[in-house]
Amino acid sequence: MSEEHSVASIYTDLLERAPENKMEPRLEPMRRAMELFGEPQRAYPVIHLTGTNGKTSTARIIEAGLRASQLRTGRLTSPHLSQVTERISIDGEPVPDETFVRIWEEIQPQLNMVDQELEAQGQPRLTYFETLTVLAFAIFADEPVDVAVVEVGLGGITDATNVADGTVSVVTPISLDHTDLLGETPGEIAVEKAGIIKPGGFLVSAAQPADAAQVLLEKAQETGVPFRFEGVEFGVVERQVAVGGQLLTIQGLAGRYPELMLPLHGAHQAENAAVAVAALEAFIGGGDKELSLEVLQDAFALVSSPGRLEVVRSAPTIVVDAAHNPAGVKASVEALQEAFSFSKLVVVLGVLQDKDAGEILNQLRESLDLPETAESFGEICLTQSGSPRAIPAGELAELAVDAGYAEEDVHIAEKLDDAIEWAVERAESSADLAGAVLVTGSITLVAEARILLGKS
């Protein structure tokens, strides 16, 4: 590895750049960078994903299907849980540190040129996410990969990844998130996300709110691309809870696929799997060719999604989940109740400032409707991650009381390790020893919890 650079030093450089949510929307700097690099994003076909929830899990299932089909894959997802190299994967594994550093050093002259041009125009230099996207496209071209699975960072039209033209455009469920940047209704948000639909592509969409579905349909018709929607042309036919996940039958675009064992929990993950299968059919056979059932079964066996209803400890059970908006919390809690048997659930919650913390708290309380035999939900520990964007634990506790939580059930712990220790003690106090802990509310909180509990 280079003596001049390391993954840590590169990550420091990235963090010194502006985050995407602090910038005016733009795409020209990315186009300029791609021009200087010889358009690496066109060296391989791209499956491009957008949506509010489920992007990373869906991307991982698609990637597993491609790998099981003997294709070499690149995957760009965000954010990371432990190390920045997780965002750029080759054949399902984080890009090796040596490759990450080598390609970074190779693209430095062009990155510096774009930064200098932007500064001369009075604009901020390439952002954190723009720079990382440039690096990912360059790595994928260098490997080279047969296909790249690319998740947008934010929105669609002006997202840095949108310099690529998706052979298949995938839209996971759209709900309210980043409303200050994307719009205040699902339909308004869909306008931004529909920007990844390009001529010559193929649209595969999850079931959507009516206004969002209409936007996507009109964009597909305008660009002249085939379109397929969950619940109309494909979807989950049957779903059974199984040990370690669920057993699915999925109706795809060209075939029906029974006995697919998905090692992920919840109806929302089954729906993500159906979207992934349709996307694979669209990519591999234009939507008209049935996939091999055996290959698909092998692919599902490869699937994992760290930080998504992931059990990180037993006795008591501790589950971490990266839900960070009301719709995500609702889906996760429903999946938790379905997949796990517990009589008492203690929640550790930390939320970032750009999220609707009040509605997350409301949704959490409404969704945790335990059976009458359960001792209680109620008890919640408000904490904060190390992110500068984290809502202070005390402020979050005030929001919890405003949302209807009893003051005596609200605990405050500014440090996450203290929060987890308190929650474990409360879960262990369950009379039948069937208590559990859920750590949720932000991806940064889940990432830190995984590290504390030895999962990374």
C-alpha positions, 0 to 999 in steps of 0.5 A: 500500500502507498506510503503517502495514502491510506484508507484512513487518510483518504476518508479524512480527505472525503470528510473535509469535503461538503456533504451532499445535503449542504449543497445546491443540486448540481450535476455538471461537476460530475459530467466534467470529471467523467469526461476527464476520466474517459467516461468510466461509468459507460464501461459496463452496464448499470442497474440504477436504484433509487427510492426512500427505503429498501435500496441497499437491501434490494441492491444486495439481493440483485447483486447476489443474483448477478453473482450466482449467474456468474457475472462479476459485480460492482456495487455502490451503496451508502452509507457505510457501517464500519469502514468507507470501503464497504460502500464500494464492493467487488463481487460482494466484498468491500473493495480491497484497501490496496485497490481503493488507495491505488485508484485514488492516487491514479485519479488525483490529478483529474480530481484536483483539476475539477476542484480547481475549476470549481473554485475558480468559478466560485463553487465548492469543490467536489463533495464527499459523495461526488468524489466517492462516486468518481472513485467507485466508477473508476474502480469498477472500470479498472477491475473490470466488472461485468455489471455495476449495481449503483444506489443513488445518494439522494434523490435522482435527477441531480444525484452524482450517480446520475451520470450513469444511464441505467440499463435497468432503473429500479425504484424502491418504495417512496415515502416522506424523507428529505422533504426539505430537499426533495418535496413534501409529498410522495408525488413531488419526491417521485419527480426527483427520483424519476430522473434516473429513468433514461431512454433505452432503459427498463423501469422496475418499481415497487408498489407506490403511493398513487401520486408517485406511481403516476409520476413514474408511469408518465416518465417511463412513457415519456422516455419510451421505456418498458415499465413493470410495477409490483402488484401489477406484473410481479410480486410476492405470491406466498410468504412463510416465516422460517428459522433465520428468515422467510420462505417465499414464492415470487411471481416474476416478469417471466416466471414463478419462483417457489421455495426461495429461502430469504435470510432476511426478516419482514414483509418489506424484505420479501417485497424488496426481493420481488423487486430484485427478481424483476430487476434481474429478469429485466437485466438478464433477459429483457423481462421475457426470459425466465431465470433458473430457479436453482440459480435464484435459490443459490443467490438468495442463500448468499444474501445478507444485509448488515444493520437491517434487523440484525441480531447482534447478541442473544440472552437477551436478544439485541437487534439493530435496525437502520430504520431512520424515517417513519415508514422504515420504523413501521416496516421494521417493527412489524417484521420484528414482531413477526420474526421474534418472540418477546414479552418485553421490548426495550428500545434504544433510539437515536435520531439525526437532526434532518429527520422527523423525530416526532413522527418517528417516535409516534410511529414507533409507539403506534407500531409496537402494539404488543399482545395483552400477555406482554409485560409492556413496551413503553420503556425507551432510552433516548441517546445520540450517536457521535455524529454532529448531526445527532439530536441531543438525547435530552431534546429527543426525550422531550419530543418523546414526552410530547409524543405521548410517552410516559415520563417515567418510561423515558430514560436518557443516556447521552453515551450509547454504551450506557444506553445499551447497558441500561436497556439490557438490564431492563430487558433482563428484568422480564419475568419470563426472561423473554425480553429484547432490545431494539437499537434503531433510529439512525444508521450512524447509531446502528453502526456504532452499536455494531462496533460496541457489540463486536460485529465489525 
